[in-house]
Amino acid sequence: MRVIGRILAGLGLLILVGLLALVIALRRDAPCGAAAPPADGALMTAVVHRCYGPPGVLRIEQVTRPVPAEDEVLVRVHAVSLNPLDFHYLRGTPYVVRLESGFGKPTDVRLGVDFAGTVESVGRRVTQFKPGDEVFGGHTGAFAQYVTVKAARALTLKPSDASFAEAAALPIAAVTALQGLRDAGRIRAGQRVLVNGASGGVGTYAVQIAKSYGAEVTGVCSARNAALVSSLGADHIIDYATTDFTREATRYDLILDTVSTHSLAEYRRVLTPAGRVVIVGNAHLGNWLSPFWTPVKALVLSKFTRQQFVPVLAELRKDDLAELANLMQAHQLKSVIDRTLPFAELPQGLAYVEAGHARGKVVVEVP
Ligand SMILES: NC(=O)c1ccc[n+]([C@@H]2O[C@H](COP(=O)([O-])OP(=O)(O)OC[C@H]3O[C@@H](n4cnc5c(N)ncnc54)[C@H](OP(=O)(O)O)[C@@H]3O)[C@@H](O)[C@H]2O)c1
């Protein structure tokens, strides 16, 4: 027994030391260092980050232009849009992000995901796209003049009526709204749907997509954005500064929450008996384990009630991008663009998004 006790104590100590080492490694910020030596081959302009930190660490540099593999498409990027995801990768927070992006400093200096542009060239095995096609999609490293994307992945034709800016605004935010409402939320016509955070990137698309499914939509936003959210089709508006919707009498079949301003218990009060809450985002994420609390609580709670609490992690899929393009082409979906900035002001744009009060999307033009 004593031996087993010693082994267990030793194991416990090992785990503790391992965890401590992981914590130290995760929160260590390596210095930015000097700019990279001149790149080889054909060059392009890109926004890069050689360390974790605020938007001020971003640099515009000349880097090697990517070459498409045989199943890839090379896109000349004309516009990109900014998302909270970008500043999470820029800062390397919550620290769990660094398990993928690199300890100390990013292993991939490129940033950005959402883009729209023109196909420059295609790999040998690509048949769906040809040079000159106007496309939009998502891929890491989009904050650059060129990006390569697998033809079978998150890339589709741009709606012909839409500008590059309007298409670049779509990918992450609109796919999240679509998958949140349709897949996690199981939205149906006639349902009462509430979008908490209705004036943001995800929220402005969610209001319109919920309307396209025939729902009765309530948008929660501030008074300054009430007219905007109404213009997107919301049937009712609640000003979050003056009214706590979880204290009102109205019950909802589906709540899409992009800001996490209420506890799950508060949401339960205003959910129908078989209602669903889709948890998309949290404006106040901590750096360590707090990002996991709400999803874990949601999954546990859902085991014990008919009401369902569903955390969602959107995945950029080609068919969903195409569905959004169709909605846009049918004039059932538009991009709300807060501002369009020149490439050199991309860091300021990210700081603005990080402040949490963008109206719809921030787009950056790529020269
Ligand atoms: N799970 C996923 O796959 C996924 C995908 C995309 C995004 N996200 C997350 O979802 C969240 C929203 O993303 P986003 O792109 O929509 O962000 P965003 O565009 O930056 O959202 C900003 C909007 O939130 C509104 N807002 C701030 N506080 C509010 C409150 N208390 N009540 C209601 N609205 C409030 C702001 O309106 P005012 O200026 O009027 O306050 C502003 O219009 C982020 O946390 C993001 O990380 C998750």
The ligand as a MOL file (V3000), in Angstrom:
LIG
                    3D

  0  0  0     0  0            999 V3000
M  V30 BEGIN CTAB
M  V30 COUNTS 48 52 0 0 0
M  V30 BEGIN ATOM
M  V30 1 N -18.3220 30.4580 -31.9800 0
M  V30 2 C -17.8780 30.8650 -33.1600 0
M  V30 3 O -17.6080 30.0580 -34.0650 0
M  V30 4 C -17.7110 32.3440 -33.3930 0
M  V30 5 C -17.6050 32.8430 -34.6910 0
M  V30 6 C -17.5570 34.2260 -34.8710 0
M  V30 7 C -17.5630 35.0490 -33.7540 0
M  V30 8 N -17.5940 34.5090 -32.5060 0 CHG=1
M  V30 9 C -17.6370 35.3620 -31.3080 0
M  V30 10 O -18.9160 35.9820 -31.2890 0
M  V30 11 C -18.8010 37.2550 -30.6940 0
M  V30 12 C -19.4290 38.2780 -31.6130 0
M  V30 13 O -18.6860 38.3670 -32.8110 0
M  V30 14 P -18.9540 39.5870 -33.7800 0
M  V30 15 O -18.0640 39.4420 -34.9470 0
M  V30 16 O -20.4120 39.7400 -33.9920 0 CHG=-1
M  V30 17 O -18.4380 40.7720 -32.8390 0
M  V30 18 P -18.5750 42.3380 -33.0390 0
M  V30 19 O -18.9810 42.6410 -34.4250 0
M  V30 20 O -17.3280 42.9450 -32.5330 0
M  V30 21 O -19.7700 42.7320 -32.0400 0
M  V30 22 C -19.8850 44.0730 -31.6980 0
M  V30 23 C -21.3360 44.3860 -31.4040 0
M  V30 24 O -21.7130 43.8740 -30.1300 0
M  V30 25 C -22.6630 44.7850 -29.5900 0
M  V30 26 N -22.7410 44.6950 -28.1440 0
M  V30 27 C -21.7680 44.9970 -27.2510 0
M  V30 28 N -22.2240 44.8160 -25.9960 0
M  V30 29 C -23.5090 44.3930 -26.0940 0
M  V30 30 C -24.5080 44.0240 -25.1550 0
M  V30 31 N -24.2810 44.0750 -23.8460 0
M  V30 32 N -25.7010 43.6140 -25.6010 0
M  V30 33 C -25.9590 43.5580 -26.9290 0
M  V30 34 N -25.0520 43.9120 -27.8810 0
M  V30 35 C -23.8370 44.3220 -27.4640 0
M  V30 36 C -22.1410 46.1320 -30.0280 0
M  V30 37 O -23.2030 47.0500 -30.0340 0
M  V30 38 P -23.0480 48.4770 -29.2650 0
M  V30 39 O -21.9230 49.2030 -29.9020 0
M  V30 40 O -24.3580 49.1250 -29.4560 0
M  V30 41 O -22.7620 48.1180 -27.8250 0
M  V30 42 C -21.5730 45.8740 -31.4120 0
M  V30 43 O -22.4670 46.2020 -32.4470 0
M  V30 44 C -17.3130 37.4790 -30.4080 0
M  V30 45 O -17.0830 37.1470 -29.0390 0
M  V30 46 C -16.6250 36.4780 -31.2980 0
M  V30 47 O -15.3860 36.0650 -30.7830 0
M  V30 48 C -17.6840 33.1850 -32.2990 0
M  V30 END ATOM
M  V30 BEGIN BOND
M  V30 1 1 1 2
M  V30 2 2 2 3
M  V30 3 1 2 4
M  V30 4 1 4 5
M  V30 5 2 4 48
M  V30 6 2 5 6
M  V30 7 1 6 7
M  V30 8 2 7 8
M  V30 9 1 8 9
M  V30 10 1 8 48
M  V30 11 1 9 10
M  V30 12 1 9 46
M  V30 13 1 10 11
M  V30 14 1 11 12
M  V30 15 1 11 44
M  V30 16 1 12 13
M  V30 17 1 13 14
M  V30 18 2 14 15
M  V30 19 1 14 16
M  V30 20 1 14 17
M  V30 21 1 17 18
M  V30 22 2 18 19
M  V30 23 1 18 20
M  V30 24 1 18 21
M  V30 25 1 21 22
M  V30 26 1 22 23
M  V30 27 1 23 24
M  V30 28 1 23 42
M  V30 29 1 24 25
M  V30 30 1 25 26
M  V30 31 1 25 36
M  V30 32 1 26 27
M  V30 33 1 26 35
M  V30 34 2 27 28
M  V30 35 1 28 29
M  V30 36 1 29 30
M  V30 37 2 29 35
M  V30 38 1 30 31
M  V30 39 2 30 32
M  V30 40 1 32 33
M  V30 41 2 33 34
M  V30 42 1 34 35
M  V30 43 1 36 37
M  V30 44 1 36 42
M  V30 45 1 37 38
M  V30 46 2 38 39
M  V30 47 1 38 40
M  V30 48 1 38 41
M  V30 49 1 42 43
M  V30 50 1 44 45
M  V30 51 1 44 46
M  V30 52 1 46 47
M  V30 END BOND
M  V30 END CTAB
M  END
